Amino acid sequence: MPLALLAGLVGFPACQHQATRPVTNQVVVLGFDGMSPVLAAKWMEEGKLPNFEHLAQTGTFMKLGTTNPPESPVAWASFATGLGPGGTGIYDFLARNPKTYLPRIALVAKRKPKFLFGLIPIRPPKVTNERHGIPFYEAVADAGYKTTVLRMPLEFPPSPVPGGKLLAGLGVPDVRGTWGTFFYFASDLAPEQAGNTEFGGKLVRLNLDGADATAEISGPVDPTTNTYRRISVPVSFQVTPDKKAVTIRLDGQTETVAARHWSKWFEEKFPVNFFLSVHAISRFYVLESSPALRVYMCPLNIDPKDPALPVSYPANWSKQLADKWGDFKTLGWWHDTWGLNEGRISDGVFLQDTFRTMNTLTKILLNQLQDHPPSLMVAVYTSTDSVSHMFWRLMDPQSPTYNPVEAKKYGDAILETYEQCDKVVGEVEKRMKPGGTLIIVSDHGFHAFNKGFNTNTWLVKNGYMVLKNPNAEEKKYTLDNLFSQGSFFPNVDWSQTKAYALGLGQIYLNIYGRERYGIVEPGAQAHQLEEEIRSKLLAYRDPQTHQPVLEGVYLGHQIDHGAYAKEAPDLQLDFYPGYRTSWETSLGAIPPGIVVTNTRKWSGDHCASDPKDTQAILFINRKLDSSDPRIIDVAPTVLKMFNVSPPDQLDGKPWALAPSTPVQAER
Ligand SMILES: [Zn+2]
C-alpha cells in the first residue's frame, strides 16, 4: 500500500463544490520572495527590467510594508490571511517549547503514524499546518471562483481550494523531515569530516574499490519504531574506463553522467515494512570523476508522483503535473543554498540548478494561465530570495566574502534573477484576460549580512543567562541538533537564567509557571526585566566600529495582538543593516565573542532586520491611492475584488484601486 493512500485518509474532504463562476475579473498575484524595492528601482532606472518599468509607469510601483520580523514565513502567512503574526501564530521559522527549551519548526505540527506489530498501519501520519487564519485564495475558491495557487509558502499540508488547484511551497520538508539535507559523497573526504555538516548536509566518505564505490542514502526515520533509526537505500558509483564519467546505479535505475553534469531524476523507495515504502526523488551532480570521485546529491524530495503526504490540492495534482512536465522538486526550500553555503557545490552549479528549477514553475504557471485560466492565480517564486542570500557578497565590495575574481563571473547573479522575473511578468501579462488585475509583491527586502551577533553570549556576559560550567568546551552544533531530540542548551543553568535567545531574532524570558524551570515572576518583574534588556541592547556598540548594532528591540506583547499573541517572543530584535543573529546563536551555541564576522557565502539577509529597512515591493497594473500599503492588505484587497466577505476580522485594509489599465498584448 503506498503511503499516499494512507495520507488520503488523513483529512482532505472531497470537493464540496466546484468552481462555477465564469472567469471575468481575473486577478493574478505574483510573489517574488525577497525582491528589494531598492534594487528593482535601480535596475528599472538602468533599463534592465522593462516589464516592471512599464508597470511602474502605467500603474503602481511602491514600497510595501512588511511584518516584524521581516521573515518569509511570517510575512507570507500575513500576506495569505490579512492577519499579523499574533493572528497567524507564525513568528519565525522556529518556535520553542517552554517545557523543554527545545526548538521546533514553527510551520507544522507532526503526529507519527501507528502500526500494529510494527507492520499494519492503524493510524495514518498527520501533519497540521500551524499557520492560522483563512487564506484569501481559499475564501475566493469557496465562493465558487476558479483558483490556482502555485508554490505557496506555508501550505503544508495544502489548504483546500474547492474546484481549484494548489501546489505547496516553503514549508514542505524533504523525506528526512528537514528543510533539505543535501548529500556529498567523496573518496577524498577525511574520515573525521564524514557526518552531518553544520547546516543541513550529510558528508559520506566513499571507499573506492578500483573504479567502484557503494554508499547508503539515509532517508526517513522509521515510523514503526520509537527510535530515530533512519531507513537507507544503497547507491553505487562506477567510474567509466576513460575516467570522464560516472555510472550511477540505484534500485534498478542506471545512468552514466559525465563529470560536471547533472543526472536525471532518480527514484528512491525507502521500505518501511512489507506493505509500505516512502518514495523520494533526487538528482546527482558529478563534481569530479578522477582522480577523486566526488558526487553531490540534492535533497530527497517527496516524490510528486507518490507523495508520502500530499504536497498539492487535490492530492493527486502533483502526480498529474509530474506526468505532464516530468519530475520536479517538491521541497519547500527550493534552491540548494545549503550545498553552496557549505562549499560542496560551486556558484555556477547552484545558479544552473536554480534557474532550471525556476523555469519549471514558469512553465506550469504560463500553461495554467493559457490553457486552464483561473479567476484567481497566485504564484510565488523564491529564487529571488535564495540568490540574494547567496550572492550579495559579489555585489558588495564591503562584504567580508567579496572576491573580485568571482565577482567578475557571478557579480550579476541577483540582477540576472530579477531579469528572469521581469520576463515572467511579460509572459504572464500576455496570457492574462483583458482588463485583469496584476499584483506583484515581495515579502521583504534585503541588505548585507556582514556580521553576526551572538545573542546568548551577550545574555551570558550581562548576567541574564548563567552557564553551569563557563569554561566548558562548546559542543559542535549542527542543524541536525535542531531536529533531533537532544538537549539544546546543555550547559545552561536554568535555575539562575533569566532569558534565552532562540531562532533568528527572538529572546524569551525564563518565566515562572510558563518555562519548565522558570524563575522570573510574570507581571511587573518580567516587564522591568524586558525594559532593562531592551535598553542595554539598544545601547550596545560594535566594538570595532563603535556603531550601534540594534535598531529596534520590541516587546512582543506590545506589537502583537490576536489569538496567538501569547506565542510571541518576549523581545523581538531588529538589527541595523549589515548585522544579523549569528549562525551559532540560531543553532543554540554560546561561543566566546559577541560580534563575529560572517565568513559564509550566505551574505545577504533580512530575517532579523528592522521592517522599515527591509520593505518589500509592490507593483500593480492599476493606480493605487495609498501612501502606506502593507503586505497584510493584499488579502482584504483581493477578497474585495471578488466581492467575498473576509472570513475573520482582518488586520489589513483593502486598497482603493483605479480601474485597470488594459493589458498590452504586444510589446
Ligand atoms: Zn530569505
Residues whose N, C-alpha, C, O or C-beta is under 5 A from the ligand:
A	BS01	ZN	D385
